[in-house]
Amino acid sequence: MKRVITALCVLIACSVPVNASKERLISGPGKTIACYKPIKVAPKIRVKRIKMSDNRLQYEHRNGRIELVDYPPIYKEIEEIVEPEHILLRAIPC
């Protein structure tokens, strides 16, 4: 196992170039025209509620006695994206 790890380390060390060329982008001084601040806008979502069952009263045996239990209605929510998340650029003074 040690031989395999040592061999892999040697292979990795030999595969990396010694003098990797670095590219530089040279540009002259630019003039600032405007400044902006990015503002993240949350997505707009439309929620549709569908009633699956009505509320109900039900007798149940609990703790050695009979109790009347009220169960609330059950709804299913369907979410629809109206407008996706995006970024606004708001102008600010420079």
Residue pairs with C-beta under 8 A, 6 or more apart in sequence:
32 94
34 91
34 94
35 91
35 92
35 93
35 94
36 89
36 90
36 91
36 92
37 89
37 90
37 92
38 87
38 88
38 89
39 87
39 88
39 89
39 90
40 85
40 87
41 85
41 86
41 87
41 88
42 85
43 81
43 82
43 83
43 84
43 85
44 81
44 82
44 83
45 79
45 80
45 81
45 82
46 79
46 80
46 82
47 77
47 78
47 79
47 80
48 77
48 78
48 79
48 80
49 75
49 76
49 77
49 78
50 75
50 76
50 77
50 78
51 73
51 74
51 75
52 73
52 74
52 75
52 76
53 73
53 74
54 73
55 70
55 71
55 72
55 73
56 70
56 71
57 68
57 69
57 70
57 71
58 68
58 69
58 71
59 66
59 67
59 68
59 69
60 66
60 67
60 69
61 67
